[in-house]
């Protein structure tokens, strides 16, 4: 069972606090690596590294995009 904020809460926080994205990476990396390993033999490490944003600017952008997606028009 996951404790702490859920994925949606963490995503909504990333625009103002990029460090909030780290628990998402930790929470989902093992499952994603397994998926990539089954689908793309020998490339799972590289695919996982490409998946997660590497800097705070990109993480904050994910948070902003998530916030915009959730706003009613």
C-alpha atoms as an extended CHARMM CRD file, in Angstrom:
* protein
*
        73  EXT
         1         1  UNK       CA              0.0000000000        0.0000000000        0.0000000000  PROA      1               0.0000000000
         2         2  UNK       CA              1.2910000000        3.4390000000       -0.9410000000  PROA      2               0.0000000000
         3         3  UNK       CA              1.5270000000        5.9910000000        1.8240000000  PROA      3               0.0000000000
         4         4  UNK       CA              1.7090000000        9.7180000000        1.3970000000  PROA      4               0.0000000000
         5         5  UNK       CA              0.3240000000       11.7540000000       -1.4660000000  PROA      5               0.0000000000
         6         6  UNK       CA             -1.1560000000        9.9360000000       -4.4420000000  PROA      6               0.0000000000
         7         7  UNK       CA              0.1180000000       10.3950000000       -7.9980000000  PROA      7               0.0000000000
         8         8  UNK       CA             -2.3940000000       13.1190000000       -8.8400000000  PROA      8               0.0000000000
         9         9  UNK       CA             -1.4420000000       15.1550000000       -5.7720000000  PROA      9               0.0000000000
        10        10  UNK       CA              2.2530000000       14.8200000000       -6.5630000000  PROA      10              0.0000000000
        11        11  UNK       CA              1.7470000000       15.8610000000      -10.1880000000  PROA      11              0.0000000000
        12        12  UNK       CA             -0.2360000000       18.9090000000       -9.1540000000  PROA      12              0.0000000000
        13        13  UNK       CA              2.5990000000       19.9690000000       -6.8120000000  PROA      13              0.0000000000
        14        14  UNK       CA              5.4050000000       19.7000000000       -9.3720000000  PROA      14              0.0000000000
        15        15  UNK       CA              4.7540000000       23.1140000000      -10.9720000000  PROA      15              0.0000000000
        16        16  UNK       CA              5.6920000000       24.8630000000       -7.7250000000  PROA      16              0.0000000000
        17        17  UNK       CA              7.9160000000       22.1680000000       -6.1950000000  PROA      17              0.0000000000
        18        18  UNK       CA              9.8300000000       20.0550000000       -8.7340000000  PROA      18              0.0000000000
        19        19  UNK       CA             11.1250000000       17.8180000000       -5.9170000000  PROA      19              0.0000000000
        20        20  UNK       CA              7.5670000000       16.4690000000       -5.6250000000  PROA      20              0.0000000000
        21        21  UNK       CA              8.1850000000       14.5190000000       -8.8290000000  PROA      21              0.0000000000
        22        22  UNK       CA             10.8560000000       12.2940000000       -7.2620000000  PROA      22              0.0000000000
        23        23  UNK       CA              8.4010000000       10.0190000000       -5.3950000000  PROA      23              0.0000000000
        24        24  UNK       CA              6.6280000000        9.3650000000       -8.7020000000  PROA      24              0.0000000000
        25        25  UNK       CA              9.8870000000        8.2380000000      -10.2570000000  PROA      25              0.0000000000
        26        26  UNK       CA             10.6430000000        5.9920000000       -7.2810000000  PROA      26              0.0000000000
        27        27  UNK       CA              7.0980000000        4.6230000000       -7.1910000000  PROA      27              0.0000000000
        28        28  UNK       CA              6.8510000000        3.6570000000      -10.8620000000  PROA      28              0.0000000000
        29        29  UNK       CA             10.3950000000        2.9920000000      -12.1280000000  PROA      29              0.0000000000
        30        30  UNK       CA             10.4960000000       -0.7050000000      -11.2500000000  PROA      30              0.0000000000
        31        31  UNK       CA              7.2310000000       -1.4860000000      -13.0280000000  PROA      31              0.0000000000
        32        32  UNK       CA              8.1600000000        0.6120000000      -16.0490000000  PROA      32              0.0000000000
        33        33  UNK       CA             11.5940000000       -0.9850000000      -16.2790000000  PROA      33              0.0000000000
        34        34  UNK       CA              9.9550000000       -4.4140000000      -16.2520000000  PROA      34              0.0000000000
        35        35  UNK       CA              7.5790000000       -3.3740000000      -19.0130000000  PROA      35              0.0000000000
        36        36  UNK       CA             10.4050000000       -2.0030000000      -21.1420000000  PROA      36              0.0000000000
        37        37  UNK       CA             12.4990000000       -5.1160000000      -20.5220000000  PROA      37              0.0000000000
        38        38  UNK       CA              9.6870000000       -7.3250000000      -21.8170000000  PROA      38              0.0000000000
        39        39  UNK       CA              9.0030000000       -5.1660000000      -24.8720000000  PROA      39              0.0000000000
        40        40  UNK       CA             12.4600000000       -3.9440000000      -25.9010000000  PROA      40              0.0000000000
        41        41  UNK       CA             15.1180000000       -6.4550000000      -24.9460000000  PROA      41              0.0000000000
        42        42  UNK       CA             18.3800000000       -4.8190000000      -23.9600000000  PROA      42              0.0000000000
        43        43  UNK       CA             17.0350000000       -1.2740000000      -24.0770000000  PROA      43              0.0000000000
        44        44  UNK       CA             15.1190000000       -1.0140000000      -20.7810000000  PROA      44              0.0000000000
        45        45  UNK       CA             17.7410000000        1.0700000000      -18.9540000000  PROA      45              0.0000000000
        46        46  UNK       CA             18.0360000000        3.5590000000      -21.8000000000  PROA      46              0.0000000000
        47        47  UNK       CA             14.2810000000        3.8490000000      -22.2590000000  PROA      47              0.0000000000
        48        48  UNK       CA             13.7180000000        4.4380000000      -18.5570000000  PROA      48              0.0000000000
        49        49  UNK       CA             16.4180000000        7.1190000000      -18.4920000000  PROA      49              0.0000000000
        50        50  UNK       CA             14.7680000000        8.8690000000      -21.4430000000  PROA      50              0.0000000000
        51        51  UNK       CA             11.3140000000        8.6760000000      -19.8980000000  PROA      51              0.0000000000
        52        52  UNK       CA             11.9230000000       10.6990000000      -16.7480000000  PROA      52              0.0000000000
        53        53  UNK       CA             12.7370000000       14.4140000000      -17.0880000000  PROA      53              0.0000000000
        54        54  UNK       CA             16.2260000000       15.2360000000      -15.8900000000  PROA      54              0.0000000000
        55        55  UNK       CA             15.9160000000       18.8300000000      -14.6970000000  PROA      55              0.0000000000
        56        56  UNK       CA             13.6010000000       20.9700000000      -12.6050000000  PROA      56              0.0000000000
        57        57  UNK       CA             12.4620000000       23.0900000000      -15.5650000000  PROA      57              0.0000000000
        58        58  UNK       CA             11.0520000000       20.0750000000      -17.3870000000  PROA      58              0.0000000000
        59        59  UNK       CA              9.4830000000       18.6870000000      -14.2150000000  PROA      59              0.0000000000
        60        60  UNK       CA              7.7950000000       22.0160000000      -13.4990000000  PROA      60              0.0000000000
        61        61  UNK       CA              6.4840000000       22.0150000000      -17.0730000000  PROA      61              0.0000000000
        62        62  UNK       CA              4.8730000000       18.6410000000      -16.4570000000  PROA      62              0.0000000000
        63        63  UNK       CA              3.1790000000       20.0630000000      -13.3760000000  PROA      63              0.0000000000
        64        64  UNK       CA              1.8890000000       23.0720000000      -15.3180000000  PROA      64              0.0000000000
        65        65  UNK       CA              0.5800000000       20.8800000000      -18.1320000000  PROA      65              0.0000000000
        66        66  UNK       CA             -1.1660000000       18.6500000000      -15.6030000000  PROA      66              0.0000000000
        67        67  UNK       CA             -2.7530000000       21.6660000000      -13.9030000000  PROA      67              0.0000000000
        68        68  UNK       CA             -3.9980000000       23.0460000000      -17.2440000000  PROA      68              0.0000000000
        69        69  UNK       CA             -5.4310000000       19.6690000000      -18.2170000000  PROA      69              0.0000000000
        70        70  UNK       CA             -7.4840000000       19.5440000000      -15.0180000000  PROA      70              0.0000000000
        71        71  UNK       CA             -8.9330000000       23.0710000000      -15.3340000000  PROA      71              0.0000000000
        72        72  UNK       CA            -12.4450000000       23.3110000000      -16.7700000000  PROA      72              0.0000000000
        73        73  UNK       CA            -12.6750000000       25.3650000000      -19.9550000000  PROA      73              0.0000000000
